[in-house]
Amino acid sequence: MNKPNPSSHLPAPMAISAYATRPTRFTLFLREFLPWQLIRFAVINLKIVRMTLRNERSH
């Protein structure tokens, strides 16, 4: 386990919980892979459309 930076202004328990991990190679790949981004874009937009349609039906 990585120890918090001793020069940090946060108390030790908070410094540990504020620690950010580095993304894996696969995560970085998915962030830059255009076909995956298009799929995620479509899924998120379909969820938004579904929520909007549900809201409009309730009125």
MODELLER restraints for C-alpha pairs under 7 A, 6 or more apart:
rsr = mdl.restraints
at = mdl.atoms
rsr.add(forms.Gaussian(group=physical.xy_distance, feature=features.Distance(at['CA:4:A'], at['CA:12:A']), mean=6.85, stdev=0.5))
rsr.add(forms.Gaussian(group=physical.xy_distance, feature=features.Distance(at['CA:4:A'], at['CA:15:A']), mean=5.66, stdev=0.5))
rsr.add(forms.Gaussian(group=physical.xy_distance, feature=features.Distance(at['CA:4:A'], at['CA:16:A']), mean=5.67, stdev=0.5))
rsr.add(forms.Gaussian(group=physical.xy_distance, feature=features.Distance(at['CA:30:A'], at['CA:36:A']), mean=6.47, stdev=0.5))
